[in-house]
């Protein structure tokens, strides 16, 4: 769960945020700005690999 595990491990954080002990988050959102300016993104391409195994007379 990444940063969400801090809620179950850090009692001081629970107190600071006024959350009850045993609180378990089910989702989270991280907001902010990048530390560095973003460069032009590369074009994304999709590659799908298919592996087929055909079995006959299984019985």
PyMOL commands that set and color helices and strands:
alter all, ss='L'
color gray80, all
select helices_A, chain A and resi 2-9+11-16
alter helices_A, ss='H'
color red, helices_A
deselect
rebuild
show_as cartoon
